[in-house]
Amino acid sequence: MVGRYTVGVLDVLLVALLGTAPTFAQPPAAPAQPPARTPWGDPDLQGIWNNFTITPLERPASLGAQAFLTSEEAADLERRAVAGVARQNAPSEVRAEPLPAGGDVGAYNSFWTDQGTRVVPTMRTSLIVDPPNGRLPELTDEALTRITSTEYRRLADAKDGRSPAYGPEDMGLSERCLWYRGIPSFPTEYNNNYQFFQNQGFIIILQEHIHDLRVIPLDGRAHLAPHVRQWAGSSRGHWDGDTLVVETTNLRSPFIRRWIRPEHSLSRGDLSDAVTVVERFTRVDSETMDYEFTVTDLKTWTQPWSGSLPMARTDGPMYEFACHEGNYGMANVLAGSRADERTPR
């Protein structure tokens, strides 16, 4: 799936362009504007918002303490991104003969992908703002034990096609068309739209990717009992001035999709059952919503980590994401696993 590639693809560009440039101060913030209000007086978050950016989750290590791009550096990165989109959209080779059997036939062309070309408005060199180095904290000993266990490696090999899968439960949630984005929700190559609905008692967020709904009560009710686990967890929201604060617990098979760097051995993003996520949504003007998040999982990382990922208003429309992998792909994957088991070694 194209979605397995993340917006961190410009890490290399950042390294090549910036090298070991010195730290720059944060640009001055734009004058504050009062957010739009609902008829009952709450900040109005309704509408369709897109969070795609070419800014990577983690700051490239070679940039050291450089937290912000200069305007010239940001413009150069965006020009390169525009040129990359143009290359992707160029006419492809016309073949008179089919590819050899078993060859790589490729995936979606660029028509289906999110053609983002912008860094975040703050011009940060990473979405992570804490730790100050812009990178994920170190893994705990418990996490290292977990991800080097025999069962974890077996599941990782099954998900990546290196060994047979015992059953559908061995496969990833996206392959089963159950859940894709994770919380917090980071951008991937396509379907990065989120539609917000609200009334006095609830905020509802429709994710375009696998059309999942997050229903977030605002009435002060308690979280679900600890033994009740859900893909999207138990989310509870409240207003802190003009900011919607959402705390999520009770995540089932929790993961933070895609963005964990390979050397962490968490490429599937598996976390512990102790993870909590606090998100903060603030509409700053008619076109922009600030999105900040803090992830706490002290069984996985040695400290909490936080980030900022502004969202831009878009006219949409929201499309149905008719996920079919679970309809026929799963049967084919498992049939291949059974055939592989019958093959003499």
C-alpha positions as CSV (number, residue, x, y, z in Angstrom):
1,M,0.0,0.0,0.0
2,V,1.2,3.5,-0.8
3,G,0.2,4.5,2.7
4,R,3.2,2.8,4.3
5,Y,5.4,5.6,3.1
6,T,5.3,8.7,5.4
7,V,6.0,12.4,5.0
8,G,9.4,11.9,6.5
9,V,10.7,11.3,2.9
10,L,12.3,14.8,3.0
11,D,14.7,13.9,5.8
12,V,17.3,13.4,3.2
13,L,16.6,16.8,1.7
14,L,16.8,18.4,5.1
15,V,20.2,16.8,5.7
16,A,21.6,17.8,2.3
17,L,20.3,21.3,2.5
18,L,21.1,22.2,6.1
19,G,24.1,20.2,7.1
20,T,25.0,21.4,10.5
21,A,23.5,24.9,10.3
22,P,23.2,26.9,13.5
23,T,20.0,27.2,15.6
24,F,17.5,30.0,14.5
25,A,14.9,31.7,16.7
26,Q,11.2,30.9,16.2
27,P,9.5,33.2,13.8
28,P,7.1,35.7,15.5
29,A,3.6,34.5,15.9
30,A,0.8,36.1,13.8
31,P,-1.6,38.4,15.7
32,A,-4.2,36.4,17.6
33,Q,-7.7,36.3,16.1
34,P,-10.8,35.2,18.0
35,P,-12.0,31.8,16.7
36,A,-15.4,31.3,15.2
37,R,-18.1,30.3,17.7
38,T,-21.0,27.9,17.6
39,P,-24.5,29.1,18.4
40,W,-24.1,27.8,21.9
41,G,-20.8,29.7,22.4
42,D,-18.0,27.0,22.0
43,P,-15.2,27.5,19.5
44,D,-16.3,26.2,16.2
45,L,-14.0,23.4,14.9
46,Q,-16.4,22.1,12.3
47,G,-15.3,21.6,8.7
48,I,-12.8,19.5,6.8
49,W,-9.1,19.7,7.8
50,N,-6.0,18.3,6.2
51,N,-2.7,17.6,8.0
52,F,-0.3,16.7,5.3
53,T,3.1,18.3,5.5
54,I,6.6,17.6,4.2
55,T,8.1,18.3,7.7
56,P,9.3,15.0,9.2
57,L,8.3,13.7,12.6
58,E,11.9,13.6,13.8
59,R,14.6,16.1,13.2
60,P,17.5,14.6,11.2
61,A,20.3,13.9,13.7
62,S,22.8,15.9,11.7
63,L,20.8,19.1,12.4
64,G,21.7,19.0,16.1
65,A,20.0,21.8,17.9
66,Q,18.5,23.6,14.9
67,A,14.9,23.7,15.7
68,F,13.7,26.0,12.9
69,L,14.3,26.5,9.2
70,T,15.1,30.0,7.8
71,S,12.6,31.3,5.3
72,E,15.2,30.6,2.5
73,E,15.6,27.0,3.6
74,A,11.9,26.4,3.9
75,A,11.3,27.9,0.4
76,D,14.1,25.7,-1.1
77,L,12.6,22.5,0.5
78,E,9.2,23.5,-0.9
79,R,10.6,24.1,-4.4
80,R,12.2,20.7,-4.3
81,A,8.8,19.1,-3.2
82,V,7.0,20.9,-6.1
83,A,9.6,19.6,-8.5
84,G,9.2,16.1,-7.1
85,V,5.4,16.2,-7.7
86,A,6.0,17.3,-11.3
87,R,8.3,14.3,-11.8
88,Q,5.7,12.0,-10.4
89,N,3.1,13.4,-12.7
90,A,5.2,13.2,-15.8
91,P,4.0,10.7,-18.5
92,S,5.2,7.2,-17.6
93,E,6.9,4.7,-19.9
94,V,4.5,3.0,-22.4
95,R,5.2,-0.7,-22.5
96,A,4.3,-2.9,-25.4
97,E,5.0,-6.1,-23.4
98,P,3.8,-7.1,-19.9
99,L,6.3,-7.2,-17.1
100,P,7.8,-10.7,-16.5
101,A,5.8,-12.9,-14.2
102,G,6.6,-12.3,-10.6
103,G,8.0,-8.8,-11.2
104,D,7.1,-5.6,-9.3
105,V,4.1,-4.1,-11.1
106,G,4.2,-1.0,-8.8
107,A,1.4,0.6,-6.9
108,Y,-0.9,3.7,-7.2
109,N,0.3,6.5,-9.4
110,S,0.5,10.1,-8.1
111,F,-3.1,10.8,-9.0
112,W,-4.1,8.9,-5.8
113,T,-1.6,10.5,-3.5
114,D,-1.7,13.7,-1.4
115,Q,0.4,16.2,-3.3
116,G,1.6,18.1,-0.3
117,T,4.5,20.5,-0.8
118,R,4.6,22.7,2.3
119,V,6.5,22.6,5.6
120,V,4.6,23.4,8.8
121,P,3.8,27.1,9.2
122,T,6.2,27.4,12.2
123,M,9.0,26.2,10.0
124,R,10.2,23.7,12.6
125,T,12.7,21.1,11.4
126,S,10.5,18.3,13.1
127,L,7.0,17.8,14.3
128,I,8.4,16.7,17.7
129,V,8.9,19.7,20.0
130,D,9.8,17.8,23.1
131,P,12.4,16.3,23.7
132,P,14.2,19.5,22.6
133,N,16.4,17.5,20.1
134,G,13.2,16.9,18.1
135,R,13.6,13.1,18.3
136,L,11.8,10.2,20.0
137,P,13.1,9.3,23.4
138,E,15.1,6.1,24.0
139,L,13.2,2.8,24.4
140,T,12.9,1.3,27.9
141,D,14.5,-2.1,28.8
142,E,10.9,-3.5,29.0
143,A,10.2,-2.4,25.4
144,L,13.5,-3.8,24.1
145,T,12.6,-7.2,25.8
146,R,9.1,-7.1,24.2
147,I,10.2,-6.3,20.7
148,T,13.0,-8.9,20.7
149,S,10.7,-11.7,21.9
150,T,10.2,-14.8,19.7
151,E,6.5,-14.1,19.4
152,Y,7.0,-10.4,18.5
153,R,9.5,-11.4,15.7
154,R,7.2,-14.1,14.5
155,L,4.3,-11.6,14.1
156,A,6.6,-9.0,12.5
157,D,7.8,-11.6,9.9
158,A,4.2,-12.7,9.2
159,K,3.0,-9.1,8.7
160,D,5.9,-8.4,6.3
161,G,5.5,-11.6,4.4
162,R,8.7,-13.3,5.5
163,S,6.9,-16.3,7.1
164,P,3.4,-17.8,7.1
165,A,0.6,-16.2,9.0
166,Y,-1.3,-18.5,11.4
167,G,-4.5,-16.6,10.9
168,P,-6.0,-13.2,10.2
169,E,-5.1,-12.0,13.7
170,D,-1.4,-12.1,12.7
171,M,-1.9,-9.5,10.1
172,G,-1.9,-5.7,10.5
173,L,-5.1,-3.8,11.3
174,S,-4.9,-1.9,8.0
175,E,-4.6,-5.1,5.9
176,R,-7.8,-6.3,7.7
177,C,-9.5,-2.9,7.0
178,L,-10.1,-2.4,10.7
179,W,-8.1,0.7,11.7
180,Y,-5.3,2.7,10.1
181,R,-4.4,6.1,11.5
182,G,-3.7,5.5,15.1
183,I,-3.8,8.3,17.8
184,P,-2.2,10.8,17.4
185,S,-3.1,10.8,13.7
186,F,-0.1,11.5,11.4
187,P,-0.3,12.0,7.7
188,T,0.5,9.3,5.1
189,E,0.6,9.5,1.3
190,Y,-3.2,9.8,0.9
191,N,-6.6,10.5,2.5
192,N,-5.3,13.0,5.1
193,N,-8.7,14.6,5.6
194,Y,-10.6,14.8,8.8
195,Q,-14.1,16.2,9.1
196,F,-15.2,17.6,12.5
197,F,-18.8,17.7,13.7
198,Q,-19.9,19.0,17.1
199,N,-22.8,19.8,19.3
200,Q,-23.0,20.8,23.0
201,G,-22.2,17.3,24.2
202,F,-19.9,15.7,21.6
203,I,-17.1,16.2,19.1
204,I,-17.1,13.7,16.3
205,I,-14.0,13.3,14.0
206,L,-14.5,11.4,10.7
207,Q,-11.2,10.1,9.4
208,E,-11.3,9.7,5.6
209,H,-8.8,6.8,5.7
210,I,-10.9,3.7,6.4
211,H,-13.8,6.0,7.2
212,D,-13.4,5.6,11.0
213,L,-15.4,7.8,13.5
214,R,-14.0,9.0,16.8
215,V,-16.9,10.0,19.1
216,I,-15.6,12.2,21.9
217,P,-18.0,13.0,24.8
218,L,-17.7,16.4,26.4
219,D,-20.0,15.8,29.4
220,G,-17.4,14.8,32.0
221,R,-18.2,11.1,32.0
222,A,-15.5,8.7,33.2
223,H,-13.3,6.6,30.9
224,L,-14.3,3.1,30.1
225,A,-13.4,0.4,32.6
226,P,-9.7,-0.6,32.2
227,H,-10.5,-4.0,30.8
228,V,-12.6,-2.5,27.9
229,R,-10.3,-1.9,25.0
230,Q,-11.1,-0.3,21.6
231,W,-9.1,0.4,18.5
232,A,-9.5,4.1,19.0
233,G,-9.5,3.8,22.8
234,S,-11.6,5.7,25.3
235,S,-11.5,9.5,24.4
236,R,-12.9,12.1,26.7
237,G,-12.8,15.8,25.9
238,H,-13.2,19.2,27.6
239,W,-12.7,22.8,26.8
240,D,-9.7,24.7,28.2
241,G,-10.6,28.2,27.1
242,D,-10.7,28.1,23.3
243,T,-8.8,24.8,23.2
244,L,-10.4,21.3,22.9
245,V,-8.4,18.9,25.1
246,V,-8.9,15.2,24.5
247,E,-7.4,12.4,26.6
248,T,-7.4,8.9,25.2
249,T,-6.8,5.7,27.1
250,N,-7.8,2.1,26.8
251,L,-6.3,1.6,23.4
252,R,-6.5,-1.9,22.1
253,S,-3.4,-3.2,20.4
254,P,-2.1,0.3,20.6
255,F,0.1,1.7,18.0
256,I,1.2,5.0,16.5
257,R,1.0,4.5,12.9
258,R,4.0,4.4,10.6
259,W,6.1,7.1,12.1
260,I,8.4,5.1,14.4
261,R,11.9,5.1,12.9
262,P,13.3,1.6,11.9
263,E,16.2,1.6,14.4
264,H,13.6,1.7,17.2
265,S,12.4,-1.8,15.9
266,L,8.9,-0.4,16.2
267,S,8.2,0.0,12.5
268,R,4.7,-1.4,13.2
269,G,4.4,1.1,16.0
270,D,3.4,-1.4,18.7
271,L,3.1,0.2,22.2
272,S,2.2,-1.1,25.6
273,D,-1.3,-1.1,27.1
274,A,-0.3,1.7,29.4
275,V,-0.2,4.4,26.7
276,T,-2.2,7.6,27.0
277,V,-2.4,10.4,24.5
278,V,-3.5,14.0,25.2
279,E,-4.4,16.1,22.2
280,R,-5.1,19.8,22.0
281,F,-7.1,21.3,19.1
282,T,-7.2,25.1,18.8
283,R,-8.8,26.9,15.8
284,V,-6.6,30.0,15.4
285,D,-8.3,31.5,12.3
286,S,-10.6,30.5,9.5
287,E,-8.0,28.5,7.7
288,T,-5.8,26.9,10.4
289,M,-6.2,24.7,13.4
290,D,-3.3,24.0,15.7
291,Y,-3.0,20.4,16.7
292,E,-0.7,19.5,19.6
293,F,-0.2,16.1,21.2
294,T,1.7,14.4,24.1
295,V,2.2,10.6,24.1
296,T,3.0,9.0,27.5
297,D,4.0,5.3,27.5
298,L,6.7,4.7,30.2
299,K,6.7,1.0,29.4
300,T,7.9,1.9,25.9
301,W,9.8,5.2,26.0
302,T,11.9,6.6,28.9
303,Q,9.9,9.8,28.9
304,P,6.8,11.3,27.3
305,W,7.1,13.1,24.0
306,S,5.2,15.9,22.4
307,G,4.6,17.4,19.0
308,S,2.8,20.0,16.9
309,L,1.0,19.3,13.6
310,P,-1.1,22.2,12.3
311,M,-4.1,21.4,10.2
312,A,-5.3,23.4,7.2
313,R,-9.0,23.9,6.2
314,T,-10.0,22.3,2.9
315,D,-13.2,22.3,0.9
316,G,-13.0,18.6,0.5
317,P,-15.0,16.6,-0.5
318,M,-14.6,13.7,1.8
319,Y,-14.5,10.5,-0.2
320,E,-15.5,7.0,0.8
321,F,-12.5,4.9,1.5
322,A,-13.8,1.5,0.3
323,C,-11.2,-0.7,1.9
324,H,-11.2,-4.1,0.2
325,E,-8.0,-5.8,1.5
326,G,-10.1,-7.6,4.1
327,N,-12.6,-8.8,1.6
328,Y,-10.2,-10.8,-0.7
329,G,-6.6,-9.9,0.2
330,M,-6.7,-11.7,3.6
331,A,-8.0,-14.9,2.0
332,N,-5.2,-14.8,-0.5
333,V,-2.5,-14.1,2.1
334,L,-3.6,-17.0,4.3
335,A,-4.0,-19.3,1.3
336,G,-0.4,-18.4,0.4
337,S,0.7,-19.2,3.9
338,R,-0.9,-22.6,3.8
339,A,0.8,-23.3,0.4
340,D,4.1,-22.2,1.8
341,E,3.8,-24.6,4.7
342,R,3.2,-27.5,2.3
343,T,6.3,-26.7,0.3
344,P,9.1,-29.1,1.1
345,R,12.1,-27.5,2.7
